[in-house]
């Protein structure tokens, strides 16, 4: 049986602040000119989104959502490192 888990007011406010913080990276991505700078901003955005997923899992008390956020955080950072290494070689 699936039971709805309400998110408290303070948790919701904290989550919305995290969404606004991730939007700062999106605006910075629009202003970047060079590719390494874009890679750095995209890594920052990916990390913030993964941390939001982990926080959402903690707020709901669902460890499966948190583990998905951790997987996204690990694989996203590894992908960005590989992308930046290929950019350095060019």
DSSP file (Angstrom, degrees, kcal/mol; ACC not computed):
  #  RESIDUE AA STRUCTURE BP1 BP2  ACC     N-H-->O    O-->H-N    N-H-->O    O-->H-N    TCO  KAPPA ALPHA  PHI   PSI    X-CA   Y-CA   Z-CA
    1    1 A X              0   0    0      0, 0.0     2,-0.5     0, 0.0     0, 0.0   0.000 360.0 360.0 360.0 130.0    0.0    0.0    0.0
    2    2 A X        -     0   0    0      2,-0.0     2,-0.5     0, 0.0     0, 0.0  -0.777 360.0-164.7 -91.2 125.3    1.4    3.4   -1.0
    3    3 A X        -     0   0    0     -2,-0.5     2,-0.2     2,-0.0     0, 0.0  -0.926  21.6-120.3-110.6 132.1    1.0    6.0    1.7
    4    4 A X        -     0   0    0     -2,-0.5     2,-0.6     1,-0.0    -2,-0.0  -0.497  21.1-152.5 -70.2 137.7    1.4    9.7    0.8
    5    5 A X        -     0   0    0     -2,-0.2     2,-0.1     2,-0.0    -1,-0.0  -0.936  13.1-140.9-112.1 110.2    4.2   11.4    2.8
    6    6 A X        -     0   0    0     -2,-0.6     2,-0.5     1,-0.1     0, 0.0  -0.440   9.9-132.1 -72.6 143.6    3.5   15.1    3.3
    7    7 A X        -     0   0    0     -2,-0.1    53,-0.1     1,-0.1    -1,-0.1  -0.835  26.9-122.7 -93.5 128.7    6.5   17.5    3.0
    8    8 A X     >  -     0   0    0     -2,-0.5     4,-2.3    51,-0.2     5,-0.2  -0.166  22.5-107.2 -67.7 163.5    6.6   19.9    5.9
    9    9 A X  H  > S+     0   0    0      1,-0.2     4,-2.2     2,-0.2     5,-0.2   0.888 118.6  47.6 -60.5 -43.1    6.6   23.7    5.3
   10   10 A X  H  > S+     0   0    0      1,-0.2     4,-2.3     2,-0.2    -1,-0.2   0.879 111.9  50.7 -69.2 -36.0   10.2   24.2    6.3
   11   11 A X  H  > S+     0   0    0      2,-0.2     4,-2.3     1,-0.2    -2,-0.2   0.898 110.5  49.8 -65.7 -39.2   11.3   21.3    4.1
   12   12 A X  H  X S+     0   0    0     -4,-2.3     4,-2.3     2,-0.2    -2,-0.2   0.898 110.4  49.6 -66.4 -40.9    9.4   22.7    1.2
   13   13 A X  H  X S+     0   0    0     -4,-2.2     4,-2.1     2,-0.2    -2,-0.2   0.918 111.6  48.8 -63.8 -43.4   10.9   26.2    1.7
   14   14 A X  H  X S+     0   0    0     -4,-2.3     4,-1.8     1,-0.2    -2,-0.2   0.893 111.1  50.6 -62.9 -39.7   14.4   24.6    1.8
   15   15 A X  H  X S+     0   0    0     -4,-2.3     4,-1.8     1,-0.2    -2,-0.2   0.900 109.6  49.9 -65.4 -41.0   13.7   22.6   -1.4
   16   16 A X  H  X S+     0   0    0     -4,-2.3     4,-2.2     2,-0.2    -1,-0.2   0.857 108.1  53.6 -66.7 -34.7   12.5   25.8   -3.2
   17   17 A X  H  X S+     0   0    0     -4,-2.1     4,-2.2     1,-0.2    -1,-0.2   0.887 107.5  51.5 -64.9 -37.8   15.6   27.6   -2.2
   18   18 A X  H  X S+     0   0    0     -4,-1.8     4,-1.7     2,-0.2    -2,-0.2   0.871 108.0  52.0 -65.9 -36.3   17.7   24.8   -3.6
   19   19 A X  H  X S+     0   0    0     -4,-1.8     4,-1.4     2,-0.2    -2,-0.2   0.917 109.9  48.5 -64.7 -43.0   15.7   25.1   -6.9
   20   20 A X  H  X S+     0   0    0     -4,-2.2     4,-0.9     1,-0.2    -2,-0.2   0.890 109.0  53.7 -64.4 -39.1   16.4   28.8   -7.1
   21   21 A X  H  X S+     0   0    0     -4,-2.2     4,-0.7     1,-0.2     3,-0.4   0.856 107.0  51.9 -64.4 -34.0   20.1   28.1   -6.4
   22   22 A X  H  X S+     0   0    0     -4,-1.7     4,-1.0     1,-0.2     3,-0.4   0.807 101.7  60.6 -72.5 -27.3   20.2   25.7   -9.3
   23   23 A X  H  X S+     0   0    0     -4,-1.4     4,-1.9     1,-0.2    -1,-0.2   0.750  93.0  66.1 -70.3 -22.4   18.7   28.3  -11.6
   24   24 A X  H  X S+     0   0    0     -4,-0.9     4,-2.0    -3,-0.4    -1,-0.2   0.892  99.5  51.7 -63.2 -38.3   21.7   30.5  -10.9
   25   25 A X  H  X S+     0   0    0     -4,-0.7     4,-2.0    -3,-0.4    -1,-0.2   0.863 105.9  54.9 -65.9 -34.8   23.8   27.9  -12.8
   26   26 A X  H  X S+     0   0    0     -4,-1.0     4,-1.3     2,-0.2    -2,-0.2   0.917 109.2  46.1 -65.7 -42.5   21.4   28.0  -15.7
   27   27 A X  H  X S+     0   0    0     -4,-1.9     4,-0.9     1,-0.2    -1,-0.2   0.875 111.6  52.3 -67.6 -35.4   21.8   31.8  -16.1
   28   28 A X  H  X S+     0   0    0     -4,-2.0     4,-0.8     1,-0.2     3,-0.3   0.845 104.0  58.0 -67.2 -32.4   25.6   31.4  -15.7
   29   29 A X  H  < S+     0   0    0     -4,-2.0     3,-0.4     1,-0.2    -1,-0.2   0.856 102.6  53.8 -65.3 -34.6   25.6   28.8  -18.5
   30   30 A X  H  < S+     0   0    0     -4,-1.3    -1,-0.2     1,-0.2    -2,-0.2   0.784 109.4  48.3 -69.2 -26.9   24.0   31.3  -20.9
   31   31 A X  H  < S+     0   0    0     -4,-0.9    -1,-0.2    -3,-0.3    -2,-0.2   0.594  87.1 107.1 -90.7 -11.3   26.7   33.9  -20.2
   32   32 A X     <  -     0   0    0     -4,-0.8     3,-0.0    -3,-0.4    -3,-0.0  -0.407  41.2-178.2 -72.2 142.7   29.7   31.5  -20.7
   33   33 A X        +     0   0    0     -2,-0.1     2,-0.2     1,-0.0    -1,-0.1   0.784  59.9  61.9-105.6 -43.0   31.8   31.9  -23.8
   34   34 A X  S  > S-     0   0    0      1,-0.1     4,-1.7     4,-0.0     5,-0.1  -0.544  77.4-126.0 -93.8 155.9   34.4   29.1  -23.6
   35   35 A X  H  > S+     0   0    0      2,-0.2     4,-2.3     1,-0.2     5,-0.2   0.891 107.5  53.3 -67.7 -42.3   33.8   25.4  -23.5
   36   36 A X  H  > S+     0   0    0      1,-0.2     4,-2.1     2,-0.2    -1,-0.2   0.883 109.2  51.2 -61.2 -34.9   35.8   24.6  -20.3
   37   37 A X  H  > S+     0   0    0      2,-0.2     4,-2.1     1,-0.2    -1,-0.2   0.895 109.4  49.8 -67.0 -39.3   33.8   27.3  -18.5
   38   38 A X  H  X S+     0   0    0     -4,-1.7     4,-2.5     2,-0.2    -2,-0.2   0.873 108.5  53.2 -65.3 -37.7   30.6   25.7  -19.8
   39   39 A X  H  X S+     0   0    0     -4,-2.3     4,-2.2     2,-0.2    -2,-0.2   0.917 109.1  49.2 -63.4 -42.7   31.8   22.3  -18.6
   40   40 A X  H  X S+     0   0    0     -4,-2.1     4,-1.9     1,-0.2    -2,-0.2   0.907 112.9  46.5 -63.5 -42.1   32.4   23.7  -15.1
   41   41 A X  H  X S+     0   0    0     -4,-2.1     4,-2.4     2,-0.2    -1,-0.2   0.892 111.3  51.6 -68.4 -39.1   29.0   25.3  -14.9
   42   42 A X  H  X S+     0   0    0     -4,-2.5     4,-2.5     2,-0.2    -2,-0.2   0.872 108.7  51.7 -65.7 -36.2   27.3   22.2  -16.2
   43   43 A X  H  X S+     0   0    0     -4,-2.2     4,-2.3     2,-0.2    -1,-0.2   0.907 109.6  49.8 -64.5 -41.4   29.1   20.1  -13.5
   44   44 A X  H  X S+     0   0    0     -4,-1.9     4,-2.1     2,-0.2    -2,-0.2   0.913 111.7  48.3 -62.6 -42.7   27.9   22.6  -10.9
   45   45 A X  H  X S+     0   0    0     -4,-2.4     4,-2.3     2,-0.2    -2,-0.2   0.918 111.5  49.6 -64.9 -43.7   24.3   22.3  -12.1
   46   46 A X  H  X S+     0   0    0     -4,-2.5     4,-2.2     1,-0.2    -1,-0.2   0.885 110.7  50.2 -63.2 -38.9   24.4   18.5  -12.2
   47   47 A X  H  X S+     0   0    0     -4,-2.3     4,-2.3     2,-0.2    -1,-0.2   0.900 110.2  49.8 -66.5 -40.2   25.8   18.4   -8.7
   48   48 A X  H  X S+     0   0    0     -4,-2.1     4,-1.9     2,-0.2    -2,-0.2   0.902 111.0  48.9 -66.0 -40.3   23.1   20.7   -7.4
   49   49 A X  H  X S+     0   0    0     -4,-2.3     4,-2.0     2,-0.2    -2,-0.2   0.913 111.7  49.4 -65.7 -41.8   20.3   18.7   -9.0
   50   50 A X  H  X S+     0   0    0     -4,-2.2     4,-2.2     1,-0.2    -2,-0.2   0.902 110.9  49.8 -64.3 -40.1   21.7   15.5   -7.6
   51   51 A X  H  X S+     0   0    0     -4,-2.3     4,-2.6     1,-0.2    -1,-0.2   0.846 108.0  54.3 -67.2 -32.5   21.9   17.0   -4.1
   52   52 A X  H  X S+     0   0    0     -4,-1.9     4,-2.5     2,-0.2    -2,-0.2   0.903 108.3  49.1 -65.3 -39.9   18.3   18.2   -4.5
   53   53 A X  H  X S+     0   0    0     -4,-2.0     4,-2.1     2,-0.2    -2,-0.2   0.908 112.0  48.5 -65.2 -41.7   17.2   14.6   -5.2
   54   54 A X  H  X S+     0   0    0     -4,-2.2     4,-2.0     2,-0.2    -2,-0.2   0.926 112.5  48.3 -63.7 -44.3   19.1   13.4   -2.2
   55   55 A X  H  X S+     0   0    0     -4,-2.6     4,-2.8     1,-0.2    -2,-0.2   0.898 109.9  52.3 -63.3 -40.4   17.6   16.1    0.0
   56   56 A X  H  X S+     0   0    0     -4,-2.5     4,-2.1     1,-0.2    -1,-0.2   0.899 108.8  50.7 -62.0 -40.3   14.1   15.2   -1.4
   57   57 A X  H  X>S+     0   0    0     -4,-2.1     5,-2.2     2,-0.2     4,-1.1   0.884 111.4  47.9 -64.1 -38.3   14.7   11.6   -0.5
   58   58 A X  H  <5S+     0   0    0     -4,-2.0    -2,-0.2     2,-0.2     3,-0.2   0.915 110.4  51.5 -68.0 -42.8   15.7   12.5    3.1
   59   59 A X  H  <5S+     0   0    0     -4,-2.8    -2,-0.2     1,-0.2    -1,-0.2   0.891 115.6  41.4 -61.7 -39.3   12.7   14.8    3.5
   60   60 A X  H  <5S-     0   0    0     -4,-2.1    -1,-0.2    -5,-0.2    -2,-0.2   0.662 108.3-124.6 -81.3 -16.2   10.4   12.0    2.4
   61   61 A X  T  <5 +     0   0    0     -4,-1.1     2,-0.7     1,-0.2    -3,-0.2   0.755  66.6 135.5  76.9  24.8   12.2    9.4    4.4
   62   62 A X     >< -     0   0    0     -5,-2.2     4,-1.3    -6,-0.2     3,-0.3  -0.914  36.7-171.2-110.8 108.1   12.7    7.3    1.2
   63   63 A X  H  > S+     0   0    0     -2,-0.7     4,-2.1     1,-0.2     5,-0.1   0.715  81.6  66.1 -74.1 -19.9   16.2    5.9    0.9
   64   64 A X  H  > S+     0   0    0      2,-0.2     4,-1.8     1,-0.2    -1,-0.2   0.908 102.0  47.2 -67.7 -40.5   15.7    4.6   -2.6
   65   65 A X  H  > S+     0   0    0     -3,-0.3     4,-2.0     1,-0.2    -2,-0.2   0.914 112.1  51.3 -64.7 -42.1   15.3    8.2   -3.9
   66   66 A X  H  X S+     0   0    0     -4,-1.3     4,-1.9     1,-0.2    -2,-0.2   0.870 107.6  52.1 -62.4 -37.5   18.4    9.2   -2.1
   67   67 A X  H  X S+     0   0    0     -4,-2.1     4,-2.2     2,-0.2    -1,-0.2   0.868 107.3  52.3 -69.7 -34.3   20.4    6.4   -3.5
   68   68 A X  H  X S+     0   0    0     -4,-1.8     4,-2.4     2,-0.2    -2,-0.2   0.907 108.7  51.3 -64.0 -41.1   19.3    7.4   -7.0
   69   69 A X  H  X S+     0   0    0     -4,-2.0     4,-2.3     1,-0.2    -2,-0.2   0.883 109.1  50.6 -61.7 -38.6   20.5   10.9   -6.3
   70   70 A X  H  X S+     0   0    0     -4,-1.9     4,-2.4     2,-0.2    -2,-0.2   0.893 109.9  49.8 -66.9 -39.3   23.9    9.5   -5.1
   71   71 A X  H  X S+     0   0    0     -4,-2.2     4,-2.7     2,-0.2     5,-0.3   0.913 111.4  48.8 -64.4 -42.1   24.2    7.4   -8.3
   72   72 A X  H  X S+     0   0    0     -4,-2.4     4,-2.4     1,-0.2     5,-0.3   0.908 111.2  50.9 -62.9 -41.5   23.5   10.5  -10.4
   73   73 A X  H  X S+     0   0    0     -4,-2.3     4,-1.7     2,-0.2    -2,-0.2   0.920 114.5  42.6 -62.6 -45.0   26.0   12.5   -8.4
   74   74 A X  H  X S+     0   0    0     -4,-2.4     4,-2.0     2,-0.2    -2,-0.2   0.947 119.1  41.5 -69.0 -49.4   28.8    9.9   -8.9
   75   75 A X  H  X S+     0   0    0     -4,-2.7     4,-2.3     1,-0.2    -2,-0.2   0.867 114.0  52.8 -71.0 -35.0   28.1    9.2  -12.6
   76   76 A X  H  X S+     0   0    0     -4,-2.4     4,-2.0    -5,-0.3    -1,-0.2   0.911 110.8  46.5 -65.9 -42.0   27.6   12.8  -13.5
   77   77 A X  H  X S+     0   0    0     -4,-1.7     4,-2.1    -5,-0.3    -2,-0.2   0.895 112.1  51.0 -67.1 -39.1   30.8   13.9  -12.0
   78   78 A X  H  X S+     0   0    0     -4,-2.0     4,-2.1     1,-0.2    -2,-0.2   0.907 110.3  50.0 -64.8 -40.1   32.7   11.1  -13.6
   79   79 A X  H  X S+     0   0    0     -4,-2.3     4,-2.2     1,-0.2    -1,-0.2   0.889 110.4  49.3 -65.0 -39.2   31.2   12.0  -17.0
   80   80 A X  H  X S+     0   0    0     -4,-2.0     4,-2.5     2,-0.2    -1,-0.2   0.859 108.6  53.3 -70.0 -33.9   32.2   15.6  -16.6
   81   81 A X  H  X S+     0   0    0     -4,-2.1     4,-2.1     2,-0.2    -2,-0.2   0.930 110.7  46.9 -64.7 -44.0   35.7   14.7  -15.6
   82   82 A X  H  X S+     0   0    0     -4,-2.1     4,-2.0     1,-0.2    -2,-0.2   0.904 112.3  50.6 -63.3 -40.2   36.1   12.6  -18.8
   83   83 A X  H  X S+     0   0    0     -4,-2.2     4,-1.6     1,-0.2    -2,-0.2   0.906 110.9  48.0 -64.5 -41.4   34.6   15.4  -20.9
   84   84 A X  H  X S+     0   0    0     -4,-2.5     4,-2.0     1,-0.2    -1,-0.2   0.856 109.0  54.3 -69.7 -32.9   37.0   17.9  -19.5
   85   85 A X  H  X S+     0   0    0     -4,-2.1     4,-1.7     1,-0.2    -1,-0.2   0.894 108.2  49.0 -67.4 -38.0   40.0   15.6  -20.0
   86   86 A X  H  X S+     0   0    0     -4,-2.0     4,-1.0     1,-0.2    -1,-0.2   0.838 110.1  52.5 -68.3 -30.5   39.1   15.2  -23.7
   87   87 A X  H  < S+     0   0    0     -4,-1.6     3,-0.3     1,-0.2    -2,-0.2   0.878 107.1  51.9 -70.4 -37.0   38.8   19.0  -23.9
   88   88 A X  H  < S+     0   0    0     -4,-2.0    -2,-0.2     1,-0.2    -1,-0.2   0.874 106.4  54.3 -66.2 -37.1   42.3   19.4  -22.4
   89   89 A X  H  <        0   0    0     -4,-1.7    -1,-0.2     1,-0.3    -2,-0.2   0.769 360.0 360.0 -69.8 -25.7   43.8   17.0  -25.0
   90   90 A X     <        0   0    0     -4,-1.0    -1,-0.3    -3,-0.3    -2,-0.2   0.485 360.0 360.0 -74.4 360.0   42.4   19.0  -27.9
